[in-house]
Amino acid sequence: MRAEDLLPDHLDSGEFNGTIVRKGTVGAFLANARVFLDPSATVARREEAEAHMAGALAALDALGLFDLFELRDPALRDFVVRHRG
Protein backbone atom coordinates (compact mmCIF):
# COMPACT_ATOMS: atom_id res chain seq x y z
CA MET A 1 0.00 0.00 0.00
CA ARG A 2 1.17 3.50 -0.79
CA ALA A 3 0.36 6.75 0.99
CA GLU A 4 -1.87 7.88 -1.89
CA ASP A 5 -3.87 4.66 -1.52
CA LEU A 6 -4.93 5.81 1.96
CA LEU A 7 -5.31 9.52 1.23
CA PRO A 8 -5.20 10.60 -2.40
CA ASP A 9 -3.63 13.96 -3.18
CA HIS A 10 -7.01 15.70 -3.43
CA LEU A 11 -8.01 14.69 0.14
CA ASP A 12 -6.68 16.30 3.31
CA SER A 13 -8.23 13.84 5.76
CA GLY A 14 -9.87 10.46 6.01
CA GLU A 15 -11.94 8.48 8.45
CA PHE A 16 -10.15 5.65 10.21
CA ASN A 17 -11.97 3.55 12.80
CA GLY A 18 -14.58 6.27 13.24
CA THR A 19 -12.08 9.11 13.71
CA ILE A 20 -11.26 11.82 11.19
CA VAL A 21 -7.47 11.91 10.73
CA ARG A 22 -5.80 14.76 8.88
CA LYS A 23 -3.00 14.15 6.44
CA GLY A 24 0.27 14.90 8.24
CA THR A 25 -0.85 13.85 11.72
CA VAL A 26 1.88 11.25 12.19
CA GLY A 27 4.58 13.58 10.87
CA ALA A 28 3.41 16.41 13.11
CA PHE A 29 3.43 14.10 16.12
CA LEU A 30 7.02 13.11 15.35
CA ALA A 31 8.09 16.74 14.95
CA ASN A 32 6.45 17.65 18.27
CA ALA A 33 8.02 14.63 19.97
CA ARG A 34 11.44 15.89 18.90
CA VAL A 35 10.71 19.26 20.53
CA PHE A 36 9.36 17.49 23.63
CA LEU A 37 12.63 15.52 23.92
CA ASP A 38 14.95 18.44 23.10
CA PRO A 39 16.63 19.59 26.32
CA SER A 40 17.33 22.99 24.75
CA ALA A 41 13.65 23.64 23.86
CA THR A 42 12.07 26.55 25.69
CA VAL A 43 9.27 25.91 28.14
CA ALA A 44 6.83 27.60 25.75
CA ARG A 45 7.86 25.45 22.79
CA ARG A 46 7.70 22.31 24.89
CA GLU A 47 4.23 23.17 26.24
CA GLU A 48 3.01 23.85 22.70
CA ALA A 49 4.45 20.52 21.52
CA GLU A 50 2.79 18.71 24.43
CA ALA A 51 -0.59 20.26 23.61
CA HIS A 52 -0.30 19.27 19.95
CA MET A 53 0.82 15.75 20.82
CA ALA A 54 -2.04 15.27 23.27
CA GLY A 55 -4.47 16.50 20.63
CA ALA A 56 -3.19 13.96 18.11
CA LEU A 57 -3.44 10.86 20.31
CA ALA A 58 -7.02 9.94 19.38
CA ALA A 59 -6.10 10.03 15.69
CA LEU A 60 -2.95 8.00 16.27
CA ASP A 61 -4.97 5.45 18.23
CA ALA A 62 -7.49 5.27 15.38
CA LEU A 63 -4.62 4.51 13.01
CA GLY A 64 -3.35 1.81 15.37
CA LEU A 65 0.09 3.40 15.69
CA PHE A 66 0.63 2.35 19.29
CA ASP A 67 -0.56 -1.18 18.57
CA LEU A 68 2.40 -1.63 16.24
CA PHE A 69 5.11 0.64 17.61
CA GLU A 70 6.49 1.02 21.11
CA LEU A 71 7.93 4.36 22.12
CA ARG A 72 11.50 3.84 23.29
CA ASP A 73 11.96 7.06 25.22
CA PRO A 74 10.55 6.66 28.75
CA ALA A 75 9.46 10.31 29.10
CA LEU A 76 7.62 10.27 25.78
CA ARG A 77 6.09 6.88 26.55
CA ASP A 78 4.89 8.13 29.96
CA PHE A 79 3.42 11.27 28.37
CA VAL A 80 1.44 9.19 25.88
CA VAL A 81 0.20 6.77 28.55
CA ARG A 82 -0.96 9.68 30.75
CA HIS A 83 -2.79 11.43 27.92
CA ARG A 84 -4.42 8.57 26.07
CA GLY A 85 -8.08 8.40 26.86
C-alpha positions in Angstrom: 0.0 0.0 0.0 1.2 3.5 -0.8 0.4 6.8 1.0 -1.9 7.9 -1.9 -3.9 4.7 -1.5 -4.9 5.8 2.0 -5.3 9.5 1.2 -5.2 10.6 -2.4 -3.6 14.0 -3.2 -7.0 15.7 -3.4 -8.0 14.7 0.1 -6.7 16.3 3.3 -8.2 13.8 5.8 -9.9 10.5 6.0 -11.9 8.5 8.5 -10.2 5.6 10.2 -12.0 3.5 12.8 -14.6 6.3 13.2 -12.1 9.1 13.7 -11.3 11.8 11.2 -7.5 11.9 10.7 -5.8 14.8 8.9 -3.0 14.1 6.4 0.3 14.9 8.2 -0.9 13.8 11.7 1.9 11.2 12.2 4.6 13.6 10.9 3.4 16.4 13.1 3.4 14.1 16.1 7.0 13.1 15.3 8.1 16.7 15.0 6.5 17.7 18.3 8.0 14.6 20.0 11.4 15.9 18.9 10.7 19.3 20.5 9.4 17.5 23.6 12.6 15.5 23.9 14.9 18.4 23.1 16.6 19.6 26.3 17.3 23.0 24.8 13.7 23.6 23.9 12.1 26.5 25.7 9.3 25.9 28.1 6.8 27.6 25.8 7.9 25.4 22.8 7.7 22.3 24.9 4.2 23.2 26.2 3.0 23.9 22.7 4.5 20.5 21.5 2.8 18.7 24.4 -0.6 20.3 23.6 -0.3 19.3 19.9 0.8 15.7 20.8 -2.0 15.3 23.3 -4.5 16.5 20.6 -3.2 14.0 18.1 -3.4 10.9 20.3 -7.0 9.9 19.4 -6.1 10.0 15.7 -3.0 8.0 16.3 -5.0 5.5 18.2 -7.5 5.3 15.4 -4.6 4.5 13.0 -3.3 1.8 15.4 0.1 3.4 15.7 0.6 2.4 19.3 -0.6 -1.2 18.6 2.4 -1.6 16.2 5.1 0.6 17.6 6.5 1.0 21.1 7.9 4.4 22.1 11.5 3.8 23.3 12.0 7.1 25.2 10.5 6.7 28.8 9.5 10.3 29.1 7.6 10.3 25.8 6.1 6.9 26.5 4.9 8.1 30.0 3.4 11.3 28.4 1.4 9.2 25.9 0.2 6.8 28.5 -1.0 9.7 30.7 -2.8 11.4 27.9 -4.4 8.6 26.1 -8.1 8.4 26.9 
